[in-house]
Amino acid sequence: MSNRKGHILILVENLPVPFDRRVWMESSTLTAAGYKVSVISPCPPEELEQPNRVIDGIHVYRYPMPAPTRGKLSFVREFLYCLYQTAKLTRRIWKEDCFDVIQSCNPPDTFWYIARQYKKHGVKFVFDHHDLCPELYESKYARQDFMWKALLWLEKKQFETADAVIATNESYKQIALTRGGKRDQEVAVVRSGPRLELFKAVSPDEKLRRGRRYMGVYLGVMGVQDGVDYALRAIRHALDAGLTDTCFTFIGKGDAFDGLLQLAEELRLLQDGTVLFTGRTPDDELRQYLSTADFGIAPDPKDPLNDKSTMNKIVEYMAMGLPIVSFDLEESRFSAGGAAVYVPENDTRKLGEAIVALIAEPARRAEMKEIGIRRVSECLSWEHSEKVLLAFYSRLLNKSAAEDPGAESAFSSAILPQSGMQI
C-alpha cells in the first residue's frame, strides 16, 4: 500500500455497512481513487460469524448491534455502547495501519470524542453530516428540553473538532456555516444520489404485483420519523375512497418495523395482499421491485428535521423512472421538482387522494417519469457527487493530481428548483 493516497477511517453507527448506501458509495469511490478505506459499523446479526473482512476492497470492522431502542434512556445506552465499541476498533486499526483521516457519519454526534485523541498525531477529522440530531429529537418528542440542549452541544463539538465538513445538501451547509461556525471553504456539498449503473430499470416482473394492475412502493428506513405509518393510513383512505386493483410493497427495515406490521394488520391491509413488507432486499431484487412499480411513496412528514433533509428514496425513485407522491418538504421539492406531487399539512387523507389521482392519470405519470430521469442523469446521480468528494479529499490531504477546482460550483449550480405539482 506504499503508493496509496492515504488511509481514511469512516465511522458509522446509524446503519450497518454495506446496507448504509451513502457510506458504501463514499467508500467505494475513495477506494477506486487509490485511498485505503476502513469502515467501523454495527454488524447485522446474520453476519456475526464473519464481522471483520474485506468487501470490494473496503476493510470492514463491525461489532454486534445494540439492542433496539425504546426510549430516551435506551438511546443514551446505545450511544455509549457504540462509542465504546467504535473506540476499541479504532485503536485496533491504528495499531495495524495508522490512518490519515477519521470521517464521522452521524447520528449520533459523539465520534468527535474519539477523533480528539488522534488529532494530536496529525489525523484530520471530517464531519459527514447526515442528520440534524437536535431537529430529529425535536421532531420525535416535540420539545426543546435538556436532552435537546445536550444534542445541540454534541453537534457543536462535532463542528468544533472537524477540520472540514461534508454536507448532504445546501440546507445542511447553511447549518454548518451558521450554527457550526465553519467557513465556506471548509464545507462541501456531497449529495446522496444513486449510482446510475446500479439504478437501471429491468424488465417488470408481473408476479410482484400479486394479481393487481398497479403497484406503489416505499423504499427506505422504517423509523418513527420516516412516516411509514402515514403511508399506511393514506392507503387505507385510498381504499375507502374506492381505490381498486392496486397493491403496495414496503422495502426496508428499522426500529418501527414491528409496530408498522401491527398497524397494517389493524388497518386490514395485510389480509388480501394489498400491502407487503419485504424487509431488506438484495440489490437485484430491489431493482426488480422498482422496475415493476408504477409510483413511489415518500411519506416523511414535514417537521424540523425532514424539511431540511434530502431523502435518498426521492432520488432513487427518480432514477428508476417512478413518479412520486410526497409530503411538501423543502428539500424534497428541490430534488424532485416536477417529478413529484406534493401534499400539504401532513394530511394522510390528501395523501391517499393524491395516490388515487396519480393512478388515474397515465399521461401525467409518464411526464413525471421523464422529468425524474432527466434530473438524476443531469445533476443528481452519484457520478456527479463523487467528483465533489474526490476534490474535497484532494484538498484536505494536499493531493493536487485529482483536484477539480470547479467540481463543487458546477454541481451546486447544475440543479434549479422546480415547483412541481401540488394537491
Secondary structure as the mmCIF struct_conf table of DSSP 4:
data_model
#
loop_
_struct_conf.conf_type_id
_struct_conf.id
_struct_conf.beg_label_comp_id
_struct_conf.beg_label_asym_id
_struct_conf.beg_label_seq_id
_struct_conf.end_label_comp_id
_struct_conf.end_label_asym_id
_struct_conf.end_label_seq_id
TURN_TY1_P TURN_TY1_P1 SER A 2 ASN A 3
BEND BEND1 LYS A 5 LYS A 5
STRN STRN1 HIS A 7 VAL A 12
BEND BEND2 ASN A 14 LEU A 15
TURN_TY1_P TURN_TY1_P2 VAL A 17 PHE A 19
HELX_RH_AL_P HELX_RH_AL_P1 ARG A 21 ALA A 32
TURN_TY1_P TURN_TY1_P3 ALA A 33 GLY A 34
STRN STRN2 LYS A 36 CYS A 43
HELX_RH_3T_P HELX_RH_3T_P1 PRO A 45 GLU A 47
TURN_TY1_P TURN_TY1_P4 LEU A 48 GLU A 49
BEND BEND3 GLN A 50 GLN A 50
BEND BEND4 ASN A 52 ASN A 52
STRN STRN3 ARG A 53 ILE A 55
TURN_TY1_P TURN_TY1_P5 ASP A 56 GLY A 57
STRN STRN4 ILE A 58 PRO A 64
HELX_LH_PP_P HELX_LH_PP_P1 MET A 65 THR A 69
BEND BEND5 GLY A 71 GLY A 71
HELX_RH_AL_P HELX_RH_AL_P2 LYS A 72 GLU A 96
BEND BEND6 ASP A 97 ASP A 97
BEND BEND7 ASP A 100 ASP A 100
STRN STRN5 VAL A 101 CYS A 105
HELX_LH_PP_P HELX_LH_PP_P2 ASN A 106 ASN A 106
BEND BEND8 PRO A 107 ASP A 109
TURN_TY1_P TURN_TY1_P6 PHE A 111 PHE A 111
HELX_RH_AL_P HELX_RH_AL_P3 TRP A 112 LYS A 119
TURN_TY1_P TURN_TY1_P7 LYS A 120 GLY A 122
STRN STRN6 LYS A 124 HIS A 129
HELX_RH_AL_P HELX_RH_AL_P4 CYS A 133 TYR A 141
BEND BEND9 ALA A 142 ALA A 142
BEND BEND10 ASP A 145 ASP A 145
HELX_RH_AL_P HELX_RH_AL_P5 PHE A 146 THR A 161
BEND BEND11 ASP A 163 ASP A 163
STRN STRN7 ALA A 164 ALA A 167
BEND BEND12 THR A 168 ASN A 169
HELX_RH_AL_P HELX_RH_AL_P6 GLU A 170 THR A 178
TURN_TY1_P TURN_TY1_P8 ARG A 179 ARG A 179
BEND BEND13 GLY A 180 GLY A 180
HELX_RH_3T_P HELX_RH_3T_P2 ASP A 184 GLU A 186
STRN STRN8 VAL A 187 VAL A 189
HELX_LH_PP_P HELX_LH_PP_P3 GLY A 193 ARG A 195
TURN_TY1_P TURN_TY1_P9 LEU A 196 LEU A 198
BEND BEND14 PHE A 199 PHE A 199
HELX_RH_3T_P HELX_RH_3T_P3 GLU A 206 ARG A 209
TURN_TY1_P TURN_TY1_P10 ARG A 210 GLY A 211
BEND BEND15 ARG A 213 ARG A 213
STRN STRN9 TYR A 214 LEU A 219
BEND BEND16 GLY A 220 GLY A 220
HELX_RH_3T_P HELX_RH_3T_P4 VAL A 224 ASP A 226
HELX_RH_AL_P HELX_RH_AL_P7 VAL A 228 ASP A 240
TURN_TY1_P TURN_TY1_P11 ALA A 241 GLY A 242
BEND BEND17 ASP A 245 ASP A 245
STRN STRN10 THR A 246 ILE A 251
TURN_TY1_P TURN_TY1_P12 ASP A 255 ALA A 256
HELX_RH_AL_P HELX_RH_AL_P8 PHE A 257 GLU A 266
TURN_TY1_P TURN_TY1_P13 LEU A 267 ARG A 268
BEND BEND18 LEU A 270 LEU A 270
TURN_TY1_P TURN_TY1_P14 GLN A 271 ASP A 272
BEND BEND19 GLY A 273 THR A 274
STRN STRN11 VAL A 275 GLY A 279
BEND BEND20 ARG A 280 ARG A 280
HELX_RH_AL_P HELX_RH_AL_P9 ASP A 283 THR A 292
BEND BEND21 ASP A 294 ASP A 294
STRN STRN12 PHE A 295 ALA A 298
HELX_LH_PP_P HELX_LH_PP_P4 ASP A 300 LYS A 302
BEND BEND22 ASP A 303 ASP A 303
TURN_TY1_P TURN_TY1_P15 PRO A 304 LEU A 305
HELX_RH_3T_P HELX_RH_3T_P5 ASN A 306 LYS A 308
BEND BEND23 SER A 309 SER A 309
HELX_RH_AL_P HELX_RH_AL_P10 ASN A 312 ALA A 319
TURN_TY1_P TURN_TY1_P16 MET A 320 GLY A 321
STRN STRN13 ILE A 324 PHE A 327
HELX_RH_AL_P HELX_RH_AL_P11 GLU A 330 ALA A 336
HELX_RH_3T_P HELX_RH_3T_P6 GLY A 337 ALA A 339
STRN STRN14 ALA A 340 VAL A 343
TURN_TY1_P TURN_TY1_P17 GLU A 345 ASN A 346
HELX_RH_AL_P HELX_RH_AL_P12 THR A 348 ILE A 359
TURN_TY1_P TURN_TY1_P18 ALA A 360 ALA A 360
HELX_RH_AL_P HELX_RH_AL_P13 PRO A 362 ARG A 375
HELX_RH_PI_P HELX_RH_PI_P1 VAL A 376 LEU A 380
BEND BEND24 SER A 381 SER A 381
HELX_RH_AL_P HELX_RH_AL_P14 TRP A 382 LEU A 396
TURN_TY1_P TURN_TY1_P19 LEU A 397 ASN A 398
TURN_TY1_P TURN_TY1_P20 ALA A 401 ALA A 402
TURN_TY1_P TURN_TY1_P21 PRO A 405 GLY A 406
HELX_RH_AL_P HELX_RH_AL_P15 ALA A 407 ALA A 414
STRN STRN15 MET A 421 GLN A 422
#
